[in-house]
């Protein structure tokens, strides 16, 4: 019974809590939302392929969270966390592997 009263009190607090105003979204530019720039994975060199992999990873995040101000606010959290940075690098590595295969590993 005490647990039920405590839960009821907690739920009443949640309902009574003032609602925070919704933050206005500052949209990213349209070019930041293009999933595959140039609509091709073909690059002249591995260096260009690596740059494209980074761009693809960034644009994926931009399409998930298209509000610039929200992206900037979260950057401080993940940019100082080694585990988050390693995960980002893993996403880029997967993108690069796909690009390398599409380019036949730049074999002449």
PyMOL commands that place a pseudoatom at each C-alpha (Angstrom):
pseudoatom trace, name=CA, resn=UNK, resi=1, chain=A, elem=C, hetatm=0, pos=[0.000, 0.000, 0.000]
pseudoatom trace, name=CA, resn=UNK, resi=2, chain=A, elem=C, hetatm=0, pos=[2.837, 2.383, 0.853]
pseudoatom trace, name=CA, resn=UNK, resi=3, chain=A, elem=C, hetatm=0, pos=[4.433, 1.686, -2.544]
pseudoatom trace, name=CA, resn=UNK, resi=4, chain=A, elem=C, hetatm=0, pos=[1.173, 2.455, -4.284]
pseudoatom trace, name=CA, resn=UNK, resi=5, chain=A, elem=C, hetatm=0, pos=[0.814, 5.762, -2.447]
pseudoatom trace, name=CA, resn=UNK, resi=6, chain=A, elem=C, hetatm=0, pos=[4.436, 6.646, -3.250]
pseudoatom trace, name=CA, resn=UNK, resi=7, chain=A, elem=C, hetatm=0, pos=[3.908, 5.843, -6.938]
pseudoatom trace, name=CA, resn=UNK, resi=8, chain=A, elem=C, hetatm=0, pos=[0.706, 7.856, -7.000]
pseudoatom trace, name=CA, resn=UNK, resi=9, chain=A, elem=C, hetatm=0, pos=[2.499, 10.811, -5.406]
pseudoatom trace, name=CA, resn=UNK, resi=10, chain=A, elem=C, hetatm=0, pos=[5.355, 10.533, -7.892]
pseudoatom trace, name=CA, resn=UNK, resi=11, chain=A, elem=C, hetatm=0, pos=[2.988, 10.419, -10.843]
pseudoatom trace, name=CA, resn=UNK, resi=12, chain=A, elem=C, hetatm=0, pos=[1.154, 13.485, -9.517]
pseudoatom trace, name=CA, resn=UNK, resi=13, chain=A, elem=C, hetatm=0, pos=[4.472, 15.348, -9.344]
pseudoatom trace, name=CA, resn=UNK, resi=14, chain=A, elem=C, hetatm=0, pos=[5.198, 14.440, -12.950]
pseudoatom trace, name=CA, resn=UNK, resi=15, chain=A, elem=C, hetatm=0, pos=[1.794, 15.674, -14.053]
pseudoatom trace, name=CA, resn=UNK, resi=16, chain=A, elem=C, hetatm=0, pos=[2.131, 18.886, -12.062]
pseudoatom trace, name=CA, resn=UNK, resi=17, chain=A, elem=C, hetatm=0, pos=[5.650, 19.663, -13.316]
pseudoatom trace, name=CA, resn=UNK, resi=18, chain=A, elem=C, hetatm=0, pos=[5.719, 22.764, -15.509]
pseudoatom trace, name=CA, resn=UNK, resi=19, chain=A, elem=C, hetatm=0, pos=[6.219, 22.022, -19.170]
pseudoatom trace, name=CA, resn=UNK, resi=20, chain=A, elem=C, hetatm=0, pos=[9.452, 23.369, -20.608]
pseudoatom trace, name=CA, resn=UNK, resi=21, chain=A, elem=C, hetatm=0, pos=[8.991, 25.448, -23.760]
pseudoatom trace, name=CA, resn=UNK, resi=22, chain=A, elem=C, hetatm=0, pos=[9.893, 23.560, -26.913]
pseudoatom trace, name=CA, resn=UNK, resi=23, chain=A, elem=C, hetatm=0, pos=[13.224, 24.737, -28.320]
pseudoatom trace, name=CA, resn=UNK, resi=24, chain=A, elem=C, hetatm=0, pos=[12.979, 26.204, -31.799]
pseudoatom trace, name=CA, resn=UNK, resi=25, chain=A, elem=C, hetatm=0, pos=[14.845, 24.166, -34.384]
pseudoatom trace, name=CA, resn=UNK, resi=26, chain=A, elem=C, hetatm=0, pos=[17.560, 25.847, -36.432]
pseudoatom trace, name=CA, resn=UNK, resi=27, chain=A, elem=C, hetatm=0, pos=[17.514, 23.616, -39.527]
pseudoatom trace, name=CA, resn=UNK, resi=28, chain=A, elem=C, hetatm=0, pos=[20.680, 22.373, -41.159]
pseudoatom trace, name=CA, resn=UNK, resi=29, chain=A, elem=C, hetatm=0, pos=[21.351, 23.497, -44.727]
pseudoatom trace, name=CA, resn=UNK, resi=30, chain=A, elem=C, hetatm=0, pos=[19.905, 21.177, -47.397]
pseudoatom trace, name=CA, resn=UNK, resi=31, chain=A, elem=C, hetatm=0, pos=[23.384, 20.122, -48.588]
pseudoatom trace, name=CA, resn=UNK, resi=32, chain=A, elem=C, hetatm=0, pos=[24.064, 18.692, -45.102]
pseudoatom trace, name=CA, resn=UNK, resi=33, chain=A, elem=C, hetatm=0, pos=[21.077, 16.356, -45.532]
pseudoatom trace, name=CA, resn=UNK, resi=34, chain=A, elem=C, hetatm=0, pos=[22.160, 14.733, -48.813]
pseudoatom trace, name=CA, resn=UNK, resi=35, chain=A, elem=C, hetatm=0, pos=[22.686, 11.075, -47.950]
pseudoatom trace, name=CA, resn=UNK, resi=36, chain=A, elem=C, hetatm=0, pos=[25.087, 10.234, -50.805]
pseudoatom trace, name=CA, resn=UNK, resi=37, chain=A, elem=C, hetatm=0, pos=[26.789, 13.372, -52.154]
pseudoatom trace, name=CA, resn=UNK, resi=38, chain=A, elem=C, hetatm=0, pos=[26.953, 13.215, -55.940]
pseudoatom trace, name=CA, resn=UNK, resi=39, chain=A, elem=C, hetatm=0, pos=[24.822, 10.040, -55.729]
pseudoatom trace, name=CA, resn=UNK, resi=40, chain=A, elem=C, hetatm=0, pos=[27.972, 7.926, -56.086]
pseudoatom trace, name=CA, resn=UNK, resi=41, chain=A, elem=C, hetatm=0, pos=[30.445, 6.045, -53.910]
pseudoatom trace, name=CA, resn=UNK, resi=42, chain=A, elem=C, hetatm=0, pos=[33.130, 6.111, -56.607]
pseudoatom trace, name=CA, resn=UNK, resi=43, chain=A, elem=C, hetatm=0, pos=[36.247, 8.112, -55.682]
pseudoatom trace, name=CA, resn=UNK, resi=44, chain=A, elem=C, hetatm=0, pos=[39.629, 8.563, -57.363]
pseudoatom trace, name=CA, resn=UNK, resi=45, chain=A, elem=C, hetatm=0, pos=[41.760, 7.710, -54.324]
pseudoatom trace, name=CA, resn=UNK, resi=46, chain=A, elem=C, hetatm=0, pos=[41.508, 6.028, -50.914]
pseudoatom trace, name=CA, resn=UNK, resi=47, chain=A, elem=C, hetatm=0, pos=[41.969, 9.476, -49.321]
pseudoatom trace, name=CA, resn=UNK, resi=48, chain=A, elem=C, hetatm=0, pos=[38.879, 10.761, -51.139]
pseudoatom trace, name=CA, resn=UNK, resi=49, chain=A, elem=C, hetatm=0, pos=[37.076, 7.581, -50.110]
pseudoatom trace, name=CA, resn=UNK, resi=50, chain=A, elem=C, hetatm=0, pos=[37.913, 8.189, -46.461]
pseudoatom trace, name=CA, resn=UNK, resi=51, chain=A, elem=C, hetatm=0, pos=[36.640, 11.781, -46.695]
pseudoatom trace, name=CA, resn=UNK, resi=52, chain=A, elem=C, hetatm=0, pos=[33.433, 10.504, -48.290]
pseudoatom trace, name=CA, resn=UNK, resi=53, chain=A, elem=C, hetatm=0, pos=[33.039, 7.958, -45.466]
pseudoatom trace, name=CA, resn=UNK, resi=54, chain=A, elem=C, hetatm=0, pos=[33.236, 10.742, -42.886]
pseudoatom trace, name=CA, resn=UNK, resi=55, chain=A, elem=C, hetatm=0, pos=[30.733, 12.826, -44.864]
pseudoatom trace, name=CA, resn=UNK, resi=56, chain=A, elem=C, hetatm=0, pos=[28.306, 9.891, -45.125]
pseudoatom trace, name=CA, resn=UNK, resi=57, chain=A, elem=C, hetatm=0, pos=[28.497, 9.287, -41.371]
pseudoatom trace, name=CA, resn=UNK, resi=58, chain=A, elem=C, hetatm=0, pos=[27.906, 12.989, -40.648]
pseudoatom trace, name=CA, resn=UNK, resi=59, chain=A, elem=C, hetatm=0, pos=[24.989, 13.217, -43.068]
pseudoatom trace, name=CA, resn=UNK, resi=60, chain=A, elem=C, hetatm=0, pos=[23.387, 10.138, -41.501]
pseudoatom trace, name=CA, resn=UNK, resi=61, chain=A, elem=C, hetatm=0, pos=[23.417, 11.912, -38.125]
pseudoatom trace, name=CA, resn=UNK, resi=62, chain=A, elem=C, hetatm=0, pos=[22.149, 15.112, -39.759]
pseudoatom trace, name=CA, resn=UNK, resi=63, chain=A, elem=C, hetatm=0, pos=[19.170, 13.235, -41.180]
pseudoatom trace, name=CA, resn=UNK, resi=64, chain=A, elem=C, hetatm=0, pos=[18.407, 11.689, -37.788]
pseudoatom trace, name=CA, resn=UNK, resi=65, chain=A, elem=C, hetatm=0, pos=[18.758, 15.052, -35.993]
pseudoatom trace, name=CA, resn=UNK, resi=66, chain=A, elem=C, hetatm=0, pos=[18.303, 17.903, -38.507]
pseudoatom trace, name=CA, resn=UNK, resi=67, chain=A, elem=C, hetatm=0, pos=[18.355, 20.702, -35.883]
pseudoatom trace, name=CA, resn=UNK, resi=68, chain=A, elem=C, hetatm=0, pos=[21.722, 22.457, -35.792]
pseudoatom trace, name=CA, resn=UNK, resi=69, chain=A, elem=C, hetatm=0, pos=[21.263, 23.899, -32.306]
pseudoatom trace, name=CA, resn=UNK, resi=70, chain=A, elem=C, hetatm=0, pos=[20.436, 20.450, -30.851]
pseudoatom trace, name=CA, resn=UNK, resi=71, chain=A, elem=C, hetatm=0, pos=[23.465, 18.904, -32.565]
pseudoatom trace, name=CA, resn=UNK, resi=72, chain=A, elem=C, hetatm=0, pos=[25.743, 21.597, -31.157]
pseudoatom trace, name=CA, resn=UNK, resi=73, chain=A, elem=C, hetatm=0, pos=[24.296, 21.208, -27.666]
pseudoatom trace, name=CA, resn=UNK, resi=74, chain=A, elem=C, hetatm=0, pos=[25.019, 17.456, -27.646]
pseudoatom trace, name=CA, resn=UNK, resi=75, chain=A, elem=C, hetatm=0, pos=[28.518, 17.775, -29.088]
pseudoatom trace, name=CA, resn=UNK, resi=76, chain=A, elem=C, hetatm=0, pos=[30.125, 18.580, -25.722]
pseudoatom trace, name=CA, resn=UNK, resi=77, chain=A, elem=C, hetatm=0, pos=[28.818, 15.322, -24.268]
pseudoatom trace, name=CA, resn=UNK, resi=78, chain=A, elem=C, hetatm=0, pos=[30.076, 12.892, -26.894]
pseudoatom trace, name=CA, resn=UNK, resi=79, chain=A, elem=C, hetatm=0, pos=[33.200, 14.762, -28.031]
pseudoatom trace, name=CA, resn=UNK, resi=80, chain=A, elem=C, hetatm=0, pos=[34.812, 14.216, -24.627]
pseudoatom trace, name=CA, resn=UNK, resi=81, chain=A, elem=C, hetatm=0, pos=[33.763, 10.591, -24.221]
pseudoatom trace, name=CA, resn=UNK, resi=82, chain=A, elem=C, hetatm=0, pos=[36.305, 8.092, -25.609]
pseudoatom trace, name=CA, resn=UNK, resi=83, chain=A, elem=C, hetatm=0, pos=[33.681, 5.350, -26.002]
pseudoatom trace, name=CA, resn=UNK, resi=84, chain=A, elem=C, hetatm=0, pos=[31.472, 7.636, -28.102]
pseudoatom trace, name=CA, resn=UNK, resi=85, chain=A, elem=C, hetatm=0, pos=[34.420, 8.655, -30.271]
pseudoatom trace, name=CA, resn=UNK, resi=86, chain=A, elem=C, hetatm=0, pos=[35.377, 5.009, -30.821]
pseudoatom trace, name=CA, resn=UNK, resi=87, chain=A, elem=C, hetatm=0, pos=[31.792, 4.231, -31.864]
pseudoatom trace, name=CA, resn=UNK, resi=88, chain=A, elem=C, hetatm=0, pos=[31.853, 7.124, -34.329]
pseudoatom trace, name=CA, resn=UNK, resi=89, chain=A, elem=C, hetatm=0, pos=[35.129, 5.818, -35.767]
pseudoatom trace, name=CA, resn=UNK, resi=90, chain=A, elem=C, hetatm=0, pos=[33.546, 2.364, -36.163]
pseudoatom trace, name=CA, resn=UNK, resi=91, chain=A, elem=C, hetatm=0, pos=[30.681, 3.843, -38.180]
pseudoatom trace, name=CA, resn=UNK, resi=92, chain=A, elem=C, hetatm=0, pos=[33.166, 5.658, -40.421]
pseudoatom trace, name=CA, resn=UNK, resi=93, chain=A, elem=C, hetatm=0, pos=[35.180, 2.437, -40.845]
pseudoatom trace, name=CA, resn=UNK, resi=94, chain=A, elem=C, hetatm=0, pos=[32.045, 0.590, -41.977]
pseudoatom trace, name=CA, resn=UNK, resi=95, chain=A, elem=C, hetatm=0, pos=[31.239, 3.359, -44.461]
pseudoatom trace, name=CA, resn=UNK, resi=96, chain=A, elem=C, hetatm=0, pos=[34.832, 3.279, -45.733]
pseudoatom trace, name=CA, resn=UNK, resi=97, chain=A, elem=C, hetatm=0, pos=[34.714, -0.511, -46.210]
pseudoatom trace, name=CA, resn=UNK, resi=98, chain=A, elem=C, hetatm=0, pos=[31.613, -0.099, -48.381]
pseudoatom trace, name=CA, resn=UNK, resi=99, chain=A, elem=C, hetatm=0, pos=[33.254, 2.681, -50.408]
pseudoatom trace, name=CA, resn=UNK, resi=100, chain=A, elem=C, hetatm=0, pos=[36.465, 0.668, -50.838]
pseudoatom trace, name=CA, resn=UNK, resi=101, chain=A, elem=C, hetatm=0, pos=[34.496, -2.316, -52.153]
pseudoatom trace, name=CA, resn=UNK, resi=102, chain=A, elem=C, hetatm=0, pos=[32.551, -0.051, -54.546]
pseudoatom trace, name=CA, resn=UNK, resi=103, chain=A, elem=C, hetatm=0, pos=[35.896, 1.206, -55.871]
pseudoatom trace, name=CA, resn=UNK, resi=104, chain=A, elem=C, hetatm=0, pos=[37.365, -2.313, -56.193]
pseudoatom trace, name=CA, resn=UNK, resi=105, chain=A, elem=C, hetatm=0, pos=[39.865, -1.273, -53.504]
pseudoatom trace, name=CA, resn=UNK, resi=106, chain=A, elem=C, hetatm=0, pos=[41.410, 1.219, -55.979]
pseudoatom trace, name=CA, resn=UNK, resi=107, chain=A, elem=C, hetatm=0, pos=[43.131, -1.577, -57.937]
pseudoatom trace, name=CA, resn=UNK, resi=108, chain=A, elem=C, hetatm=0, pos=[44.377, -0.443, -61.324]
for i in range(1, 108): cmd.bond("trace and resi %d" % i, "trace and resi %d" % (i + 1))
show_as sticks, trace
zoom trace
